[in-house]
Amino acid sequence: MTPDITPTPLIMSLITNTSLVPGQTETFNQQENQLSCLIANTCYVVDVSTSLSFTVPILGVFYPILTLLTAVANSIIIHILLRPAMRSPTNILLAAIAVFDMATLLVQAPWHVYMYTLGLHSSTQWSSTSCYLLELCTQTLPQVCHTTANWLTLGLSAQRYIYICQPHLAKQWCSIRTSSLGVAIAFSLAVAHIVSRTFDRNYLNNS
């Protein structure tokens, strides 16, 4: 049976809105290849212009405020938890969770401020490299940080279980050294889980 490859409305929109301008480096064959990969679901289109009415206030106004408040609050928490008198296996994990939660926002904040707070989303000249960096900083790296924080939260739960239900194992498994090692392992697992996203796609500028 021949598969149905009828273009979706999105693809039809791309067909009708695409025109070849003399002097452009992109050829009709390249556009045809891009259309084929859309039909095969092996690529997708990045186009923020269709939702700017929501994107600008959320990422350009609310997001920077949220990032600033989170950075201030988490910095205070980290400073308190890592004071010499406060250091403990539990506080090491709590501080690490605060670090990675804050990093989830901070790593993508410069891009959102540049594009939406400053209103430069429409005037920016995008290249394959800048598209790669955009997705790296707004998608991949935040996922690494958020995944690490999730694994550390699971580790914190396991630590509390040992303290309460298996107290005889606490000295062996619940130490500052073990907590620090757990942070490193959680981060390494998150990187190993998501690192493939940094090289599993190509970026083509079709503006």
Contacts in CASP RR format, 6 or more apart in sequence:
PFRMAT RR
TARGET T0000
AUTHOR 0000-0000-0000
METHOD contacts of the structure
MODEL  1
MTPDITPTPLIMSLITNTSLVPGQTETFNQQENQLSCLIANTCYVVDVST
SLSFTVPILGVFYPILTLLTAVANSIIIHILLRPAMRSPTNILLAAIAVF
DMATLLVQAPWHVYMYTLGLHSSTQWSSTSCYLLELCTQTLPQVCHTTAN
WLTLGLSAQRYIYICQPHLAKQWCSIRTSSLGVAIAFSLAVAHIVSRTFD
RNYLNNS
5 39 0 8 1.000
7 15 0 8 1.000
7 35 0 8 1.000
7 39 0 8 1.000
10 38 0 8 1.000
10 45 0 8 1.000
11 35 0 8 1.000
11 38 0 8 1.000
11 39 0 8 1.000
14 35 0 8 1.000
14 38 0 8 1.000
14 45 0 8 1.000
15 35 0 8 1.000
18 31 0 8 1.000
18 206 0 8 1.000
20 26 0 8 1.000
20 28 0 8 1.000
20 31 0 8 1.000
26 206 0 8 1.000
30 204 0 8 1.000
31 206 0 8 1.000
34 43 0 8 1.000
34 204 0 8 1.000
34 206 0 8 1.000
37 43 0 8 1.000
38 44 0 8 1.000
38 45 0 8 1.000
43 201 0 8 1.000
45 206 0 8 1.000
46 131 0 8 1.000
46 135 0 8 1.000
48 55 0 8 1.000
48 121 0 8 1.000
49 122 0 8 1.000
52 121 0 8 1.000
55 116 0 8 1.000
56 116 0 8 1.000
56 119 0 8 1.000
56 121 0 8 1.000
59 112 0 8 1.000
59 115 0 8 1.000
59 116 0 8 1.000
60 112 0 8 1.000
60 113 0 8 1.000
60 116 0 8 1.000
60 117 0 8 1.000
61 117 0 8 1.000
63 105 0 8 1.000
63 109 0 8 1.000
63 112 0 8 1.000
63 116 0 8 1.000
64 109 0 8 1.000
64 112 0 8 1.000
64 113 0 8 1.000
64 117 0 8 1.000
66 105 0 8 1.000
67 105 0 8 1.000
67 106 0 8 1.000
67 109 0 8 1.000
70 101 0 8 1.000
70 102 0 8 1.000
70 105 0 8 1.000
71 102 0 8 1.000
71 105 0 8 1.000
71 106 0 8 1.000
74 98 0 8 1.000
74 99 0 8 1.000
74 101 0 8 1.000
74 102 0 8 1.000
75 102 0 8 1.000
77 94 0 8 1.000
77 95 0 8 1.000
77 98 0 8 1.000
78 95 0 8 1.000
78 98 0 8 1.000
78 99 0 8 1.000
80 86 0 8 1.000
81 87 0 8 1.000
81 91 0 8 1.000
81 92 0 8 1.000
81 94 0 8 1.000
81 95 0 8 1.000
81 98 0 8 1.000
82 91 0 8 1.000
82 95 0 8 1.000
87 176 0 8 1.000
88 176 0 8 1.000
89 159 0 8 1.000
89 174 0 8 1.000
89 175 0 8 1.000
89 176 0 8 1.000
89 178 0 8 1.000
89 179 0 8 1.000
90 156 0 8 1.000
90 159 0 8 1.000
90 160 0 8 1.000
90 174 0 8 1.000
90 179 0 8 1.000
92 176 0 8 1.000
92 179 0 8 1.000
92 180 0 8 1.000
92 183 0 8 1.000
93 152 0 8 1.000
93 155 0 8 1.000
93 156 0 8 1.000
93 159 0 8 1.000
93 179 0 8 1.000
93 183 0 8 1.000
94 156 0 8 1.000
96 152 0 8 1.000
96 183 0 8 1.000
96 186 0 8 1.000
97 149 0 8 1.000
97 152 0 8 1.000
97 153 0 8 1.000
97 156 0 8 1.000
100 145 0 8 1.000
100 146 0 8 1.000
100 148 0 8 1.000
100 149 0 8 1.000
100 152 0 8 1.000
100 187 0 8 1.000
101 145 0 8 1.000
101 146 0 8 1.000
101 149 0 8 1.000
103 145 0 8 1.000
104 142 0 8 1.000
104 145 0 8 1.000
104 146 0 8 1.000
104 149 0 8 1.000
105 142 0 8 1.000
107 137 0 8 1.000
107 141 0 8 1.000
107 142 0 8 1.000
107 145 0 8 1.000
108 137 0 8 1.000
108 138 0 8 1.000
108 141 0 8 1.000
108 142 0 8 1.000
110 137 0 8 1.000
111 134 0 8 1.000
111 137 0 8 1.000
111 138 0 8 1.000
112 138 0 8 1.000
114 120 0 8 1.000
114 124 0 8 1.000
115 121 0 8 1.000
115 124 0 8 1.000
124 130 0 8 1.000
126 134 0 8 1.000
126 205 0 8 1.000
126 207 0 8 1.000
127 205 0 8 1.000
128 202 0 8 1.000
128 203 0 8 1.000
128 204 0 8 1.000
128 205 0 8 1.000
131 203 0 8 1.000
131 205 0 8 1.000
132 203 0 8 1.000
135 203 0 8 1.000
136 198 0 8 1.000
139 197 0 8 1.000
140 194 0 8 1.000
140 197 0 8 1.000
140 198 0 8 1.000
143 190 0 8 1.000
143 194 0 8 1.000
143 197 0 8 1.000
144 187 0 8 1.000
144 190 0 8 1.000
144 191 0 8 1.000
144 194 0 8 1.000
145 190 0 8 1.000
147 189 0 8 1.000
147 190 0 8 1.000
147 193 0 8 1.000
147 194 0 8 1.000
148 186 0 8 1.000
148 187 0 8 1.000
148 190 0 8 1.000
151 186 0 8 1.000
151 189 0 8 1.000
151 190 0 8 1.000
152 182 0 8 1.000
152 183 0 8 1.000
152 186 0 8 1.000
155 182 0 8 1.000
155 186 0 8 1.000
159 173 0 8 1.000
159 174 0 8 1.000
159 179 0 8 1.000
162 169 0 8 1.000
162 170 0 8 1.000
162 173 0 8 1.000
162 174 0 8 1.000
163 170 0 8 1.000
163 174 0 8 1.000
END
